[in-house]
Amino acid sequence: MSAAKANNNRDTYKATAITLIAFGILYLVDKLVHFSAIGLPWVMNKDNFLLYTAVIFLLFKHDKSVGLVLIGLWLILNFGLITALLGTMSAYLLPLALLVLGIILYWLSTR
């Protein structure tokens, strides 16, 4: 059990280190190139940093729960953007997605 916990901590440290490196690179490139000047202002949007962190944690951490929670938080914080992108489809897609997600979680909890 101790080895599994040590490996989990190592994964967490690795994902955190890669996140910090990625943020440093983004800030450095933004100071040199200015993403907004080349038509990419969304790259340095503070809401997207949560999404970047979630993706990095999903890629580099064995336990995917942290990445999934971060993506869930990003989805909740950017609900307006998501519904705007989906348009009228969101009226049907959101309730359907919630039903499917609830059914999957219930099935996983009863296994």
Residue pairs with C-beta under 8 A, 6 or more apart in sequence:
7 62
8 62
8 63
11 60
11 61
11 62
11 63
12 61
12 66
14 60
14 61
15 56
15 57
15 59
15 60
15 61
15 66
18 56
18 60
19 52
19 53
19 56
19 57
22 52
22 56
23 49
23 52
26 43
26 44
26 52
29 35
30 43
30 44
35 41
35 43
35 44
36 44
42 48
47 74
47 77
47 78
50 70
50 73
50 74
50 77
51 70
51 71
51 74
53 70
54 67
54 68
54 70
54 71
54 73
54 74
55 67
55 71
56 67
57 64
57 66
57 67
57 70
58 64
58 67
58 68
58 71
59 67
61 67
75 82
82 90
83 90
83 94
86 93
86 94
